[in-house]
Amino acid sequence: MKKYIFIIFTFFSCLSIKAQELKPYHIHNGKYEHFLTKDLVNTNYKKILKSPEKYQGKHINLEGFLVIDDSKVILFKNGNEYQNYLKGLKVQIYKLFLTNEEADFLKSSCNKIKANIYGTFDKNKKETESYNGSFSNICIIPI
């Protein structure tokens, strides 16, 4: 009996160790995973707002608060900025270009969370909702 308990304990210990090795992230759009290692510029909200032209057309990493609504995918600086947006206050936001199918797929796992966004920045693609820019060719990694 002790032998079986030891085997079961060892088995579950191995599972636990293996589970800790696996990173709890979801990368979206695998054909752009090369941005994770090649020519990637790490930045933050303060830097990108100060000089967006410096990041134009570059592959950048920006941490923010990801919100996926019915018709749009938006990146906020943090959860407080999202709350201010809901109150109608002016905040700095970036649009993420995803298809409706991609947004629907990600909505259950990546909505209203902190995430790293890896993608191509475009300061010129501003739309009626006064986006500060946009991202395409996106990889999303929840934090």
Backbone as JSON, one array per atom type, in Angstrom:
{
  "sequence": "MKKYIFIIFTFFSCLSIKAQELKPYHIHNGKYEHFLTKDLVNTNYKKILKSPEKYQGKHINLEGFLVIDDSKVILFKNGNEYQNYLKGLKVQIYKLFLTNEEADFLKSSCNKIKANIYGTFDKNKKETESYNGSFSNICIIPI",
  "N": [[0.82, -1.19, 0.0], [1.92, 1.25, 0.84], [3.72, 1.56, -1.18], [2.15, 2.14, -3.43], [1.01, 4.56, -2.65], [3.3, 6.14, -2.56], [4.02, 6.09, -5.29], [1.8, 7.38, -6.45], [1.99, 9.87, -5.15], [4.48, 10.73, -6.16], [3.86, 10.89, -8.88], [1.91, 12.99, -8.94], [3.49, 15.04, -7.93], [5.32, 15.37, -9.99], [3.58, 16.26, -11.99], [2.82, 18.71, -10.87], [5.27, 20.1, -10.87], [5.74, 20.2, -13.63], [3.54, 21.73, -14.43], [4.2, 24.18, -13.3], [6.33, 24.88, -14.88], [5.15, 25.48, -17.3], [4.12, 28.36, -18.9], [1.59, 30.68, -18.08], [0.29, 31.93, -20.49], [-1.17, 33.4, -23.4], [-0.56, 33.52, -26.7], [-1.44, 35.44, -29.37], [-2.08, 35.23, -32.82], [0.05, 33.72, -34.28], [1.76, 33.94, -36.57], [3.12, 36.26, -36.25], [4.91, 35.99, -34.21], [7.62, 36.36, -34.35], [8.15, 38.96, -33.69], [8.6, 38.96, -31.03], [11.25, 38.59, -30.54], [12.8, 39.91, -32.47], [14.01, 43.0, -33.47], [12.48, 44.46, -31.62], [11.05, 47.1, -29.84], [11.02, 48.18, -26.62], [8.74, 50.03, -24.72], [6.86, 52.6, -22.96], [3.74, 54.07, -21.81], [4.17, 56.82, -21.23], [6.5, 57.52, -22.67], [5.74, 56.94, -25.34], [3.6, 58.67, -25.73], [4.85, 61.1, -25.5], [6.63, 61.27, -27.68], [5.46, 60.14, -30.31], [6.18, 59.88, -33.0], [8.7, 58.8, -33.0], [8.27, 56.12, -32.7], [6.84, 55.34, -34.87], [5.73, 52.98, -37.18], [7.33, 51.01, -36.11], [8.12, 47.91, -34.45], [6.77, 47.35, -31.46], [6.71, 46.93, -27.86], [4.28, 47.27, -25.55], [2.91, 47.77, -22.41], [-0.29, 47.47, -21.01], [-3.81, 47.98, -20.24], [-6.07, 45.82, -21.38], [-9.03, 45.94, -23.25], [-11.8, 44.38, -24.57], [-14.45, 45.07, -26.38], [-17.76, 44.86, -27.87], [-17.47, 45.92, -30.51], [-14.89, 46.91, -30.7], [-11.36, 46.87, -29.92], [-9.38, 47.9, -27.4], [-6.55, 49.52, -25.93], [-5.68, 50.59, -22.79], [-3.9, 52.7, -20.46], [-3.99, 51.75, -17.82], [-6.15, 50.05, -15.43], [-7.51, 52.06, -14.0], [-7.56, 54.18, -15.81], [-9.29, 53.1, -17.68], [-11.65, 53.07, -16.17], [-12.01, 55.83, -15.9], [-12.48, 56.45, -18.58], [-14.95, 55.19, -18.92], [-16.46, 56.91, -17.41], [-16.59, 59.05, -19.03], [-14.44, 60.72, -19.23], [-11.52, 62.27, -20.72], [-9.04, 60.19, -21.98], [-5.9, 58.54, -22.72], [-5.81, 56.39, -25.38], [-5.34, 53.4, -27.32], [-6.0, 51.83, -30.39], [-6.47, 48.44, -31.27], [-5.98, 46.49, -34.05], [-7.93, 43.95, -34.88], [-9.64, 41.15, -36.31], [-13.21, 40.59, -36.28], [-13.7, 37.92, -35.6], [-11.28, 37.19, -34.35], [-11.32, 38.93, -32.16], [-13.64, 38.04, -30.84], [-12.81, 35.46, -30.17], [-10.72, 36.0, -28.36], [-12.0, 37.38, -26.37], [-13.05, 35.98, -24.13], [-10.77, 35.14, -22.73], [-8.96, 37.25, -22.56], [-10.08, 39.71, -21.91], [-10.36, 42.81, -20.26], [-7.93, 42.85, -18.75], [-4.48, 43.09, -17.58], [-1.94, 43.37, -19.98], [0.76, 42.57, -22.21], [1.39, 44.11, -25.22], [2.48, 43.31, -28.33], [3.4, 44.66, -31.31], [2.96, 46.37, -34.5], [3.31, 49.77, -34.54], [1.26, 52.57, -35.3], [1.03, 55.87, -35.56], [-0.59, 57.47, -37.03], [-3.07, 56.38, -37.69], [-5.75, 57.34, -36.7], [-9.0, 57.49, -35.45], [-12.53, 58.32, -35.32], [-13.01, 58.15, -32.55], [-10.99, 59.41, -31.23], [-8.44, 58.06, -30.93], [-5.06, 57.56, -29.86], [-3.36, 56.39, -31.53], [-2.55, 53.31, -33.23], [-2.33, 49.67, -33.27], [-1.12, 47.01, -35.22], [-0.59, 43.69, -36.62], [-0.44, 41.9, -34.35], [0.61, 40.49, -31.23], [-0.59, 39.21, -28.24], [0.03, 39.09, -24.86], [-1.12, 38.1, -21.93], [-0.68, 39.38, -18.61]],
  "CA": [[0.0, 0.0, 0.0], [2.81, 2.41, 0.89], [4.35, 1.67, -2.49], [1.2, 2.82, -4.3], [0.9, 5.95, -2.2], [4.53, 6.8, -3.01], [3.93, 6.26, -6.75], [0.8, 8.42, -6.71], [2.58, 11.13, -4.7], [5.52, 11.09, -7.13], [3.17, 11.27, -10.12], [1.33, 14.33, -8.79], [4.6, 15.98, -7.77], [5.83, 15.63, -11.34], [2.59, 17.1, -12.66], [2.91, 20.04, -10.3], [6.49, 20.72, -11.38], [5.52, 20.47, -15.06], [2.58, 22.84, -14.54], [4.9, 25.41, -12.97], [7.2, 25.2, -16.01], [4.33, 26.04, -18.36], [3.78, 29.75, -18.63], [0.16, 30.9, -18.3], [0.01, 33.01, -21.42], [-1.8, 33.07, -24.68], [-0.05, 34.38, -27.77], [-2.39, 35.51, -30.47], [-1.55, 35.5, -34.16], [1.36, 33.08, -34.3], [2.66, 34.3, -37.66], [3.87, 37.45, -35.87], [5.68, 35.71, -33.01], [9.0, 36.81, -34.51], [8.3, 40.27, -33.04], [9.0, 38.77, -29.64], [12.7, 38.55, -30.43], [13.51, 40.64, -33.51], [13.77, 44.43, -33.66], [11.39, 44.87, -30.74], [11.36, 48.27, -29.02], [10.22, 48.25, -25.4], [8.41, 51.41, -24.37], [5.75, 52.73, -22.03], [2.79, 55.1, -22.21], [4.74, 58.16, -21.12], [7.42, 57.72, -23.8], [5.06, 56.91, -26.63], [2.79, 59.88, -25.84], [5.75, 62.24, -25.63], [7.16, 61.35, -29.05], [4.95, 59.0, -31.08], [6.87, 59.76, -34.28], [9.88, 57.96, -32.78], [7.84, 54.72, -32.74], [6.05, 55.13, -36.08], [6.09, 51.84, -38.02], [8.23, 50.09, -35.42], [7.53, 46.81, -33.69], [6.98, 47.76, -30.08], [6.09, 46.23, -26.75], [3.65, 48.24, -24.66], [2.06, 47.16, -21.39], [-1.49, 48.25, -20.75], [-5.02, 47.31, -19.79], [-6.75, 45.44, -22.62], [-10.49, 45.84, -23.17], [-12.4, 43.9, -25.81], [-15.89, 45.3, -26.41], [-18.42, 44.25, -29.02], [-17.02, 46.39, -31.82], [-13.55, 47.47, -30.69], [-10.35, 46.37, -29.0], [-8.69, 49.12, -26.97], [-5.54, 49.4, -24.89], [-5.61, 51.71, -21.86], [-2.69, 52.7, -19.65], [-4.25, 50.88, -16.67], [-7.57, 49.89, -15.11], [-8.08, 53.35, -13.59], [-7.85, 54.94, -17.03], [-10.51, 52.51, -18.25], [-12.77, 53.57, -15.37], [-12.19, 57.24, -16.29], [-13.08, 56.4, -19.91], [-16.36, 54.86, -18.72], [-17.09, 58.1, -16.84], [-16.62, 60.07, -20.07], [-13.27, 61.58, -19.17], [-10.57, 62.07, -21.81], [-7.9, 59.36, -21.62], [-5.06, 58.12, -23.84], [-6.15, 55.02, -25.76], [-4.83, 52.89, -28.59], [-6.85, 50.82, -31.01], [-5.81, 47.25, -31.77], [-6.68, 45.98, -35.22], [-8.22, 42.52, -34.91], [-10.9, 40.84, -36.97], [-14.28, 40.27, -35.33], [-13.51, 36.55, -35.14], [-10.17, 37.2, -33.41], [-11.78, 39.6, -30.94], [-14.57, 37.12, -30.16], [-12.02, 34.36, -29.61], [-9.93, 36.49, -27.23], [-12.83, 38.07, -25.37], [-13.22, 35.2, -22.9], [-9.52, 34.95, -22.0], [-8.09, 38.43, -22.51], [-10.83, 40.96, -21.73], [-10.2, 43.56, -19.01], [-6.75, 42.34, -18.04], [-3.2, 43.67, -17.95], [-1.31, 42.57, -21.03], [1.8, 43.14, -23.06], [1.0, 44.12, -26.62], [3.59, 43.36, -29.26], [2.83, 44.91, -32.62], [3.44, 47.49, -35.3], [2.64, 51.0, -34.1], [0.95, 53.57, -36.31], [0.52, 57.07, -34.89], [-1.47, 58.2, -37.94], [-4.39, 55.76, -37.84], [-6.65, 57.81, -35.66], [-10.38, 57.45, -35.93], [-13.45, 59.26, -34.69], [-13.01, 58.08, -31.08], [-9.76, 60.07, -30.78], [-7.36, 57.17, -30.54], [-3.75, 58.16, -29.96], [-2.64, 55.59, -32.5], [-3.09, 51.95, -33.34], [-1.41, 48.56, -33.4], [-1.48, 45.9, -36.1], [0.36, 42.56, -36.53], [-0.42, 41.88, -32.89], [0.69, 39.38, -30.29], [-1.08, 39.64, -26.93], [0.45, 38.2, -23.77], [-1.66, 38.54, -20.62], [0.27, 39.4, -17.48]],
  "C": [[0.86, 1.26, 0.0], [3.47, 2.66, -0.46], [3.44, 2.44, -3.45], [1.02, 4.29, -3.93], [2.12, 6.73, -2.67], [4.48, 7.06, -4.51], [2.94, 7.37, -7.1], [1.36, 9.79, -6.31], [3.63, 11.64, -5.7], [4.9, 11.58, -8.44], [2.62, 12.69, -10.01], [2.39, 15.39, -8.56], [5.18, 16.36, -9.12], [4.88, 16.51, -12.12], [2.67, 18.53, -12.17], [4.14, 20.77, -10.81], [6.33, 21.08, -12.84], [4.58, 21.64, -15.24], [3.25, 24.17, -14.23], [5.82, 25.83, -14.1], [6.42, 25.84, -17.15], [3.92, 27.46, -18.0], [2.31, 29.99, -18.95], [-0.1, 32.07, -19.23], [-0.64, 32.48, -22.68], [-1.22, 34.03, -25.7], [-1.02, 34.3, -28.92], [-1.64, 35.8, -31.76], [-0.11, 35.02, -34.29], [2.29, 33.5, -35.42], [3.46, 35.56, -37.34], [4.71, 37.23, -34.62], [7.13, 36.17, -33.13], [9.22, 38.2, -33.9], [8.79, 40.13, -31.6], [10.51, 38.81, -29.48], [13.43, 39.46, -31.41], [13.06, 42.1, -33.58], [12.62, 44.96, -32.81], [11.85, 46.03, -29.86], [10.44, 48.25, -27.81], [9.97, 49.71, -25.05], [7.3, 51.41, -23.33], [4.86, 53.89, -22.49], [3.4, 56.5, -22.24], [5.64, 58.47, -22.33], [6.7, 57.81, -25.13], [4.17, 58.15, -26.82], [3.65, 61.12, -26.06], [6.27, 62.38, -27.06], [6.73, 60.14, -29.88], [5.66, 58.8, -32.42], [8.11, 58.87, -34.18], [9.54, 56.48, -32.94], [7.06, 54.37, -34.0], [6.59, 53.97, -36.91], [7.0, 50.82, -37.37], [7.44, 49.01, -34.7], [7.82, 47.09, -32.23], [6.26, 46.86, -29.1], [5.56, 47.3, -25.81], [2.75, 47.5, -23.69], [0.87, 48.07, -21.15], [-2.63, 47.38, -20.27], [-5.88, 47.07, -21.03], [-8.24, 45.29, -22.39], [-11.01, 45.45, -24.54], [-13.91, 44.07, -25.69], [-16.47, 44.67, -27.67], [-17.8, 44.65, -30.36], [-15.59, 46.9, -31.84], [-12.66, 46.8, -29.65], [-9.45, 47.55, -28.67], [-7.67, 48.79, -25.89], [-5.5, 50.71, -24.1], [-4.31, 51.61, -21.07], [-2.83, 51.73, -18.47], [-5.76, 50.8, -16.43], [-8.24, 51.18, -14.69], [-8.43, 54.21, -14.8], [-9.11, 54.41, -17.73], [-11.74, 53.0, -17.5], [-13.06, 55.04, -15.71], [-12.85, 57.34, -17.66], [-14.58, 56.13, -19.8], [-17.14, 56.05, -18.16], [-17.16, 59.24, -17.85], [-15.44, 61.03, -20.04], [-12.32, 61.27, -20.34], [-9.37, 61.29, -21.3], [-7.12, 59.01, -22.89], [-5.37, 56.66, -24.15], [-5.56, 54.68, -27.13], [-5.77, 51.8, -29.09], [-5.98, 49.65, -31.47], [-6.63, 46.7, -32.93], [-6.75, 44.47, -35.19], [-9.49, 42.32, -35.71], [-11.95, 40.56, -35.9], [-14.12, 38.87, -34.76], [-12.38, 36.48, -34.11], [-10.58, 37.82, -32.08], [-12.73, 38.7, -30.15], [-13.82, 35.98, -29.48], [-11.28, 34.8, -28.34], [-10.76, 37.06, -26.1], [-12.92, 37.29, -24.06], [-11.93, 35.09, -22.09], [-8.71, 36.22, -21.78], [-8.83, 39.75, -22.29], [-10.63, 41.53, -20.33], [-9.1, 42.98, -18.14], [-5.53, 43.18, -18.42], [-2.56, 42.76, -18.98], [-0.16, 43.33, -21.66], [1.31, 43.02, -24.49], [2.27, 44.26, -27.44], [2.98, 43.6, -30.63], [3.44, 46.11, -33.3], [2.62, 48.72, -34.95], [2.43, 51.94, -35.27], [0.32, 54.76, -35.61], [-0.52, 57.79, -35.74], [-2.87, 57.62, -38.06], [-5.28, 56.13, -36.67], [-8.05, 57.84, -36.26], [-11.23, 58.4, -35.12], [-13.42, 59.25, -33.17], [-11.75, 58.65, -30.47], [-8.74, 59.11, -30.18], [-6.04, 57.91, -30.68], [-2.86, 57.43, -30.96], [-3.22, 54.19, -32.51], [-1.95, 50.94, -33.44], [-1.98, 47.54, -34.38], [-0.41, 44.82, -35.96], [0.61, 42.22, -35.07], [-0.19, 40.5, -32.29], [0.25, 39.93, -28.94], [-0.63, 38.61, -25.9], [-0.1, 38.75, -22.47], [-0.6, 38.45, -19.53], [-0.38, 38.79, -16.27]]
}
